[in-house]
Amino acid sequence: MAAIFEDIAATVGRTPLVRLRRLGRDLPATLIAKVESRNPGGSVKDRIGLAMIEDAERRGRLKPGSMLVEPTSGNTGIALAMLAAAKGYRLILTMPESMSVEREALLRGFGADVVRTPGSLMIEAVERARRIAGEMPGAVMLQQFENPANPAVHRATTAREIWEDTDGQVDAVVAGVGTGGTITGVGEALKEKKPSVKMIAVEPRNAAVLSGGRVGPHFIQGIGAGFVPKILRREVLDEVATVSEDEAFENARALASEEGIMVGVSAGAAMAAAKRVAARSEMAGKMVVVILPDGGERYVTTPLFQEILQKPCRFGGRTA
């Protein structure tokens, strides 16, 4: 039987769960990773990009050739750029200047226009996108931080996949908070099926808004927007964990070198928090699922890779 997809959008979702045998071998709980880099655009944001576009199409907001304008830290923008190319939409993205050049290269490669904004936080990018959209008649802002289609797609797909692939054995889910859509949607759906499931949100220590901390610059790209997103349902959260940049980098590198899973910085942050949860004595015999939102290839010029490149070769020869 032929298995041919009609377009790239049809391949979004159904990402694998992978047991972390080495990083989890000495922990009381079983540690499982949901590897979202297996989406066609390389991240969990493919899910919300598709959901928001399809929702706008159903509502008649998007028509052939429409112009989209959206703020992004990178991954949502990449998803939208991929899908806009496939569907024939034009796209302008605003993105903090601290985000990696690889992300901008991918965005431009898909044909999007990119406007950089000062600093590392999303507030400036959001405001710039609103100004641009206001100056362009007919432009559509999908507003990932406010769009209900964002958590809805995680209720319908991400949560269902976790539930089905673990046979309902999941006891805790750890996920970083960018828009808040992943942890909100997954938490809502899983708690309906199993109220005891714990939802642990992860944010940068230097921008710990959910924990009541100060907002500051940080290098954990993809989470820690600097404000509490409107679509985040805090009542779904059982705990908020803060992670330092060093912890995020260390765990991202460990996932690559010990598990063979190349991930980005925010995945390293989620992994650091997940190990803490899985190490608790009360978690013995339970299952912790950590959502790894993207791959590491789009971070080669960031500090994530600099330490690796500076290490001497064990067998001699030229080093970086």
Secondary structure, 3 states (H helix, E strand, C coil): CCCCCCCHHHHCCCCCEEECCCCCCCCCCEEEEEEHHHCCCCECHHHHHHHHHHHHHHCCCCCCCCEEEEECCCHHHHHHHHHHHHHCCEEEEEEECCCCHHHHHHHHHCCCEEEEECCCCHHHHHHHHHHHHHCCCCCEECCCCCCCHHHHHHHHHHHHHHHHHCCCCCCEEEEECCCCHHHHHHHHHHHHHCCCCEEEEEEECCECCCCCCCECCCCCCCCCCCCCCCCCCHHHCCEEEEECHHHHHHHHHHHHHHHCCCCCHHHHHHHHHHHHHHCCHHHCCCEEEEEECECCHHHCCCHHHHHHHHCCCCCCCCCC
